[in-house]
Amino acid sequence: MVFGPSGECYMSSKKRDGSGAYNWWGEVDTECSEASRGQAYNNLEVSFGCNSSWICTKGRNNYKMSRNTPPCLKERMWRIMEEGMLLKRVRLLLSNHPSNGSHPSYWISDSK
């Protein structure tokens, strides 16, 4: 279960035997729900940041993100893919530093 700062939420669940998988979204924009359609139940990780930003990662090197994801994060993820490296985990964080304004901060783990 994942919650965002503006009421966004994502939850996925399945039975112990792996059947009956389902996911639930709340308070997300159409772009986010469309990006995740067809990705459900397959190791989808979701993170919400400030300013309605979001990122969905699936496995090690498949991702989709909102238009307002930090440009430096978009560039880093693109370089990781181009160099054949592994993207391990990405999290958008709330920006609580005045110099960042309303731009989300992030945390990333990769093989670079």
C-alpha positions as CSV (number, residue, x, y, z in Angstrom):
1,M,0.0,0.0,0.0
2,V,1.4,3.4,-1.0
3,F,0.0,6.8,-0.1
4,G,0.8,10.2,-1.7
5,P,0.9,13.7,-0.2
6,S,-2.3,14.8,-1.9
7,G,-4.5,11.8,-1.1
8,E,-3.2,9.5,-3.9
9,C,-3.1,5.8,-3.0
10,Y,-2.2,2.5,-4.6
11,M,-2.7,-1.0,-3.3
12,S,-2.4,-4.4,-4.8
13,S,-3.2,-7.8,-3.5
14,K,-3.6,-11.4,-4.5
15,K,-4.4,-14.8,-2.8
16,R,-1.7,-16.9,-1.3
17,D,-1.7,-19.2,-4.3
18,G,-1.1,-16.2,-6.6
19,S,-4.5,-16.1,-8.1
20,G,-7.2,-13.5,-7.8
21,A,-4.8,-10.5,-8.1
22,Y,-6.3,-7.1,-8.1
23,N,-5.2,-3.5,-7.6
24,W,-6.9,-0.3,-6.4
25,W,-6.1,3.3,-7.2
26,G,-7.4,6.4,-5.7
27,E,-7.1,10.2,-6.3
28,V,-4.7,9.7,-9.2
29,D,-4.8,11.5,-12.6
30,T,-5.8,9.7,-15.8
31,E,-2.2,9.6,-17.0
32,C,-1.1,7.7,-14.0
33,S,-3.9,5.1,-14.1
34,E,-3.4,4.6,-17.8
35,A,0.3,4.2,-17.4
36,S,-0.2,1.3,-15.0
37,R,-3.0,-0.4,-16.9
38,G,-1.8,-3.8,-17.9
39,Q,1.1,-3.6,-15.5
40,A,-0.8,-4.7,-12.5
41,Y,0.2,-7.7,-10.5
42,N,3.7,-7.9,-12.1
43,N,6.0,-6.4,-9.5
44,L,4.7,-2.9,-10.0
45,E,6.2,-0.4,-7.5
46,V,4.5,3.0,-7.3
47,S,5.8,6.2,-5.7
48,F,4.0,9.6,-5.4
49,G,5.7,12.9,-4.9
50,C,4.6,16.5,-4.4
51,N,3.0,18.5,-7.2
52,S,1.1,15.3,-8.4
53,S,4.2,13.6,-9.6
54,W,4.4,9.9,-9.7
55,I,6.6,7.0,-11.0
56,C,5.7,3.4,-11.6
57,T,8.6,0.9,-11.9
58,K,8.2,-2.8,-12.9
59,G,11.0,-5.2,-12.4
60,R,14.5,-3.9,-12.9
61,N,14.3,-1.7,-16.0
62,N,10.8,-0.9,-17.0
63,Y,9.3,2.4,-15.8
64,K,6.8,5.2,-16.5
65,M,6.6,8.6,-14.9
66,S,4.6,11.8,-14.8
67,R,5.6,14.8,-16.9
68,N,6.5,16.7,-13.8
69,T,9.0,14.2,-12.5
70,P,12.3,16.0,-11.8
71,P,14.3,16.4,-15.0
72,C,17.6,15.2,-13.4
73,L,15.9,12.0,-12.4
74,K,14.5,11.4,-15.9
75,E,18.0,12.0,-17.3
76,R,19.6,9.6,-14.8
77,M,17.1,6.9,-15.5
78,W,17.5,7.3,-19.2
79,R,21.4,7.0,-18.9
80,I,21.0,3.9,-16.8
81,M,18.9,2.3,-19.5
82,E,21.2,3.4,-22.3
83,E,24.3,2.0,-20.5
84,G,22.6,-1.4,-19.9
85,M,22.7,-0.9,-16.1
86,L,20.1,-2.0,-13.6
87,L,17.5,0.3,-12.0
88,K,16.8,-1.2,-8.6
89,R,14.5,1.2,-6.8
90,V,13.2,4.8,-7.1
91,R,11.2,6.8,-4.6
92,L,9.8,10.3,-5.0
93,L,10.1,12.3,-1.8
94,L,8.3,15.4,-0.5
95,S,10.3,18.6,-1.0
96,N,10.6,20.3,2.4
97,H,13.5,22.5,1.5
98,P,12.7,26.1,0.4
99,S,15.2,26.0,-2.4
100,N,13.4,23.2,-4.1
101,G,10.1,25.0,-4.2
102,S,7.3,22.6,-5.2
103,H,9.7,20.2,-7.1
104,P,9.9,16.7,-5.7
105,S,13.1,15.3,-4.4
106,Y,13.9,11.7,-5.0
107,W,16.0,8.7,-3.9
108,I,17.3,6.2,-6.4
109,S,19.3,2.9,-6.2
110,D,20.9,1.6,-9.3
111,S,23.9,-0.3,-10.5
112,K,25.8,2.8,-11.6
